[in-house]
Amino acid sequence: MNNKPFYITTPIYYVNDRPHIGHAYTSVACDVLARFKRLSGEEVFFLTGTDEHGLKVEKSANAAGVSPQALADANSQHFRDLTQMMNISNDDFIRTTEKRHIASAQKLWQDMQARGHITLGSYSGWYSVRDEAYYQESELVGGKAPTGAEVEWVEEPSYFFKLSAFGDRLLEHYAKNPQFIGPETRKNEIVSFVKGGLKDLSISRTTFSWGIPVPGDEKHIMYVWLDALANYLSALGYPDTDARLYKTFWPAALHMVGKDIIRFHTVYWPAFLMAAELPLPERVFAHGWWTIEGEKMSKSLGNAIAPGALVDEFGLDQTRYFLMREVPFGNDGNFSRQGMINRVNSELSNNIGNLAQRTLSIINKNCGGMIPQPNAYTAEDEALLADAKNLYILPEGKGSSLHDLMEAQQFHLALERVLELSSAANAYIDVQAPWKLKKEDPDRMNTVLYVLYCVIRKISICLQPFTPDSSSKMLDQLGVAENMRDFAYVGEEFCPRPGTVLLPPQPVFLRFTEKAA
Ligand code: ME8
């Protein structure tokens, strides 16, 4: 097993808003990977948190008639609650108003400044509060930001980061490290953006005060994106580069972000790190954007879906599964209630749930509730067992294994592989009809049920990162010891012995039915 430490991060979310399924999506994707890596025997550090400074938060607080700190405290808690609600296994939760972060962001600034990459000047140009981003006149579309956000004219003294000096080094980095930006289409966008020429970046503001003071010039506060990006270092103990976490986990293995903030993570962030002479993260992956029943999610439309509403109605693991399964990871997607019902019923309930329930109830009824003793395998048995064997790691050159798909953040395809195996097992059970064999050929019945047992154990182990609670219930029912559930034990040779007594079966993935109005 690979023991390389794996540091994975979500974006830190702005506290001007309540969590919705967009935020839950990124956090669940990171959680699935963090769990997958832990099960693979890797040391993992998984960070999430909240981004609490900046004009957007200050304005929201003013509008609500509370202090920015009070707004941040209340809304940061909602994001912390989201991690609990979605069963996110983060190791830390960082807030940018914490002392440890302020010290880290200021040190990053000083590191960049000491090396001559920051100069004082004055900024005049367009700024979008919603995006917390500067725009060139030439980027505006009909007087608005390219994202559709309102822009305002800003004129003030400002420190600048000499981003223009980093274009060639960034392009060289992208070329030498083809995995640095995923998916490929996003990489092409970023490469052409950088090739178009980079302008120096305004990195301080003087006309409002909700931010981290610039070291040595407290009239200025830091640009919220420089402040926010530093969070990835702060949580590891930076500026103490001898801190255990920093030494173990920096540079990050993966910053997972939405496509809206890829430029900040693949242009500004690596340039800041180059300027401070710190190592660069290995990869940034930008996933796509969810719409709701075909519409953009927005405050004004009031159509944002609260993750809690989905969890209450459909179940936690069902929601996690749906988010990872519905949309090819990296593409935009649409949430529809019908889509959710279809995934829950046809895949979790009818396919995987039904396979487990059918098999385990026959074992319970016909085999005294014990794992049956197999006899000689037929070609059909061998074929299904070979499919199961190949699920996690495939022989060289035979398509993509679950392991490879997870490494490439292709979660929807990883789940498709699991479903394919489950469908094959359902087809096998239909043909073998073990319920008929008790009288006709009990030895054969035992073999069929044993083969199915092995396949269900494999499926349950592989689903753990996606549906942790349900998988754990399945593994309990299968009599799999808690210390034998990671990928080191995925092989058939680690199946519990025939004769092991099983708990009475209970359905795990129930069918969703609409409540009568
Ligand atoms: O950008 N579909 O915070 P933010 C998919 N504070 N993902 C979505 C989404 C949607 N409709 N809406 C939001 C910020 N997201 C900064 C980040 S990091 C140093 C600072 C997810 O609260 C997606 O991951 O606006 C997106 O990138 C993130 O939430 C934006 O969260």
Residues whose N, C-alpha, C, O or C-beta is under 5 A from the ligand:
A	BS01	ME8	P11 I12 Y13 Y14 G22 H23 T26 D51 A228 L229 V257 G258 I261 G288 W289 W290 M297
